[in-house]
């Protein structure tokens, strides 16, 4: 049995099939951990969802910002962006089945000393606290009033965590940290416009995983989301967004021994927009 963590797929179905062939993935004994952003910008999001869903318990995925955007668009809580390639899902005959499955996925998953999350953890959060907070947002997403959650999900404020936050502001901070954060200040204030290289981060901001005294530093966080960061494998951080959408590679790492597997990708026409 092996566990393979896979970076942002974003609708790159052909490359996903090639990667699974390369690692000789066997759903009867192996497992996939997906860092989120299964969909959007790539050419075949609907078949990515169908494949991952079909794997059942052999695949564990956390939600990324593009996955949440799909759910919001489907609910009429957000509009399609110019670069979105979600029409294949929105018009699919099994649309409702796929979206219901996607909405039931986690924001954060913990197993042993590993934490699977799309973007990151705020520096003040312990793993157990992050897990509990993620459960709050997951409950809102799967609950009776999930449409209202999706309507109020968008926004950059509050930009930091406070214990006394409540309602949709509380859920927004949790969701933004788990699915959108790249950099923050020493005190945990998030900035969402920056998407570039680490050395170009805005003054006073740093990668969330580099904040001194980070409360989750004893765990190994497996994440994606930051294609400009690229592959980063350290004892405590495994970042796997290697820019498949932009002509980079789709990456997987076997967690037991950290062997890396990569499939080169062809730039997608929509990625040029």
Steps between C-alpha positions, in 0.01 A plus 500: 500500500622847411360850540563745217438872550414673171525870416242732346337326202270781380325301232814343352342157465742354243798582718327350803448172316866497395612569857286219641646267237853609591454425870313174421218616722282218629185623676463164672814557707628855437358840587504842337510824697388792284600852609192658340428707191386194314320721251511814286724664240594161355311324218327204670384575852193281479699182439742586779206515741350179362828315541577619853142436610513148355801416718288516815702459819821457302506877442496776758465852373487837667326791335689777326387849409410392145290213631310738730460743210336225295255429781421870536442546126276193489292647783473843335709647784778610263547573131729322259831673440637556151764229540273239659455166323217359707233466234566128453402437863213748512344342192575138582214248539653392833557859612295477819660174607851638446431828677338328797807278531736797471314699763546214745880506480720635777687826538770330705601141571729373776655156517790420728748785473374614157258785433342528155371846409479700179670825603629500857449547871505830684812517719304519827303182427601168645412199289216402731361856497524519121321168474216616722465832317498324164217280629296816564531613140442147370179479704381826348578374151310176546219642711150609408606861443807432288379746235528784752850387593606514134347847461693634799821306434661762279701790641842589639388618842547424777860432398612337825374259761337603825346250740185708544415514130154366427259433219609533140804712588635210704430251221654733241832523686510122540421442134744764377785359706438146383442578132648841407792596725857516376662766716425665832664722759662391822166562670306299242349773281435351157554662160320350202610691188858374504565191285866538408840374607588497868766771465240736354259473794362835623696668775414357839360179356656156474390149402264371766728199560801725575340692786721446808330305777224364275278291727465218245874472435525150647273358230574452131258708294422377148361780284477658157348827377824695437627419152767773510645332809529174312612176655610535860588193703632552852457296817190705591359631169420317177369747240391336176358764264752470220297689243355225284250751365780731390711240323688380807437155641242306693677369808447221750708405799488168678467595864663186638841573345446838330582373154388753239310420182426758229324516166587790268202705386412689188388863554122530475347761265290648783812544714624767258211734577 
